[in-house]
Structure formats: C-alpha cells, structure tokens
Amino acid sequence: MKRKYFIAILSFLFLIQTSNSQVLRKRATMLMGGRFDITIVAKDSLSAEQSIDEVISEISRIEYLISDWKPNTQISEVNRNAGIQPVKVDKEVFELTKRAIHFSELTNGGFDISFAAMDRIWKFDGSMTEMPSAEAIKKSVEKVGYKNIILDSINSTIFLKLKGMKIGFGALGEGYATNKCKEMMLAKGIKAGIVNGTGDMSTWGKQPNGKPWKIGITNPFHPDDLLGAIPLTQGAVTTSGSYEKFVIFNGKRYSHIINPSTGYPVTGLCSVTVVGPNAETANGLSTSLMILGQKKGLLLLDKFPDYSCLMITDEGKVVKSKNFRIKKIKTKL
C-alpha cells in the first residue's frame, strides 16, 4: 500500500562514551522486508549489543507471526484459507488485525489491510506508456474490502469471505514491531534508544550527552536536504512518501501509493510525517492521510489529539496540523 522512506537520525552513528559510562551502539539489519536501524544506549558495550540482539529476535518473532510473504506464518495460513474456513490465530495477531480494521472503518476503506489482494496493474519503473483502463482498475480491487474480513473474538479466528482475498500488514507491522521493542527495552531497564523500521521510528530516553534525539524531516523535492528536526525523548515518528516513484499522464502526477478502495494512485500529497506516542498508530495515520488528502486527512487527525502531522503537497506547499510544534519549517518549497 505504500513505500516508506528513512527519516534521518541527527545523532552520532558510532560508539559514544560519556562521563557517566553510558555508551551508544547502533546496528542495521534487514527484517520484515525492509531495513531496521537499532540504536541502544546502555551502561556498557556488552549490554548494548545484547539488547540489540534481543530487539532483532523480537522483530523476527513478530515477522514469523504476521508476514504475508513467508509461507509458514499465521497470516499466510489465513490467506490460504480465504473463502474456505476461519483460521485460529494468536491473540496478538487477532488484536493487531482488529486495530487495522478500525482504521479501515475510520477512513471508509482508504486504509485497508486486504490491499494485499490488489492486482499490480500500475507500473512505476518507467515501462508504463498509458493509464490502465477504468475497467482494469475496477477489476484490480475486486478482492479488496475490509468488510469481508470476519473476526471471531471468542474463538480468536480470522476468516476472509472471498476466495483470492489476502491480508497483509505492510508498514503497519513495522510500526507495531518498533513499538513492541521499545516497550520490551524499557521493561528491561534500557533507558534510551531508537528502533527505526524503514521510517517507522520509536524513540525513548536521551542521547548519552543528555540531549533529546533529533529526527530530521526530509525535503521530498531534495531528498539530501532536511526541512527541519524534531526533538524527541519519548514518542514515535513515521513518514509516508510518494516522491521517488510516480508517473505523469496528461500533466497529472500519479504516485505509487494506491487507494485500495478505488484502485487509483493518490494525488495531492507527496509526503506526510506524523508525530505521536505510538508508532503503529502514527503509521496508520500517515498512510491514511496520504490517501485521504489534506482536508479529509486533517479532519481524521482531529480524532487523535495526541498526534500531529506535517504534509507536503505535490506543488511544494507545507501544511501543518494546528498542534504541530516545530515552527522553523518553510511554508513553501
């Protein structure tokens, strides 16, 4: 449903030793189909490295529960039994699915975890010379529809009513994983760190020098530049962007982010950054805002007072929610 882009971390990316013997260690790894950057601040190098190992193990555990491209996961089993029978899943998987469906209801299908069944008729590799027909676009989403996902809370089962239906968590799963890892580290006594899952970022605590983490916001028209930085000691930042993959037909720009309820690429916004306490919710919001657009997106965000956003339109206009606290950002790119 979307492609995620890394948010720059404006901090030292090497081992830091401070007077109170805190050290910072960082490691990158590929999990859940994308890159995870894990930063841990601990009392010594051994504790930091062990904590990173534990974070990687937790992400792998979640991946082997909810991945829709690994054949032995519970979600793959749900997809194989679409139109056949309900599948019993762990409570963790059931609750994540339930929350995803809640976002689908809030956005009237703009956000939909059954997007995984969508036909990939749009190509953004330079090979498209004309738009798909209206008939092909309509057909591409005929197996998409969150209302055909049946949840049974008593038996903890998920049933997809239509043969050929599929569900997939995509980047929502990455946001969930980063949040779970943060909670796990805090429970262990690790007081500071960042888990960044391909742009879904959970932060807690401070850098060893006592300063907040600084999360940079990328300029979508000049990806090597930053629009500004968000200081965080406890919270999440996610960014959804369409500025690297798109096509232009008849002078109109169509992004690679597809509205699962219509089959058409979204237009209007090229980047949305959401800040709030939980990376899973922030991810659901950044995806939803990209699809809903500026006006409807801001109305949706009003229902989540703990979250704020920064949107960038296709024309380069910067739009901030009324509670977005970073002031030093241009209003036009």
Secondary structure by P-SEA (a helix, b strand, c coil): cbbbbbccccccccccccccbbbbbbbbbbcccbbbbbbbbcccaaaaaaaaaaaaaaaaaaaacccccccccaaaaaaaacccbbbbbcaaaaaaaaaaaaaaaaaccccccccccccccccccccccccccaaaaaaaacccccccccccccccccccccccbbbbbcaaaaaaaaaaaaaaaaaacccbbbbbccccccccccccccccbbbbbbcccccccccbbbbbccbbbbbbbcccccccccccccccccccccccccccccccccccccaaaaaaaaaaaaaaccaaaaaaacccccccbbbbcccbbbbbccccccccccccc
